[in-house]
């Protein structure tokens, strides 16, 4: 069961590559999320303004 130095070296490289995969973070594209949040925020602001203007018209 003795291993040659070359086999030991390749095993160490495999372990090192696995460790790198664990620590490496992939970049995530969040452009769609940003657009969705902006649309939702715009909808909320427009709705709030419409209700506020309706309030002013009815009480004015």
C-alpha positions as CSV (number, residue, x, y, z in Angstrom):
1,X,0.0,0.0,0.0
2,X,2.9,2.3,-0.4
3,X,2.4,5.2,-2.7
4,X,4.9,6.7,-5.0
5,X,5.7,10.4,-4.6
6,X,3.9,11.2,-7.8
7,X,0.6,9.6,-6.6
8,X,0.9,11.4,-3.3
9,X,1.5,14.7,-5.1
10,X,-1.6,14.2,-7.3
11,X,-3.7,13.4,-4.2
12,X,-2.5,16.6,-2.6
13,X,-3.4,18.6,-5.7
14,X,-6.9,17.1,-5.7
15,X,-7.4,18.1,-2.1
16,X,-6.1,21.6,-2.8
17,X,-8.4,22.0,-5.8
18,X,-11.4,20.9,-3.7
19,X,-10.5,23.4,-1.0
20,X,-10.3,26.2,-3.6
21,X,-13.7,25.3,-4.9
22,X,-15.1,25.7,-1.3
23,X,-13.6,29.1,-0.7
24,X,-14.2,30.5,-4.2
25,X,-17.4,32.6,-4.4
26,X,-19.1,32.9,-7.8
27,X,-20.3,36.3,-8.8
28,X,-24.1,36.5,-9.1
29,X,-25.9,38.7,-11.7
30,X,-28.4,40.8,-9.7
31,X,-29.5,43.2,-12.5
32,X,-32.9,41.5,-12.7
33,X,-33.3,41.7,-8.9
34,X,-32.4,45.4,-8.9
35,X,-34.9,46.1,-11.7
36,X,-37.7,44.3,-9.9
37,X,-37.0,46.2,-6.7
38,X,-37.1,49.5,-8.6
39,X,-40.3,48.6,-10.3
40,X,-41.9,47.6,-7.0
41,X,-40.7,50.8,-5.3
42,X,-42.0,52.9,-8.2
43,X,-45.4,51.2,-7.9
44,X,-45.6,51.8,-4.2
45,X,-44.7,55.5,-4.6
46,X,-47.2,56.1,-7.4
47,X,-49.9,54.3,-5.4
48,X,-49.1,56.3,-2.2
49,X,-49.2,59.6,-4.2
50,X,-52.5,58.6,-5.8
51,X,-54.2,57.9,-2.5
52,X,-52.7,61.0,-0.9
53,X,-54.0,63.2,-3.8
54,X,-57.4,61.5,-3.5
55,X,-57.4,62.3,0.2
56,X,-56.6,66.0,-0.5
57,X,-59.3,66.3,-3.2
58,X,-62.0,64.8,-1.0
59,X,-61.0,66.9,2.1
60,X,-60.2,70.1,0.3
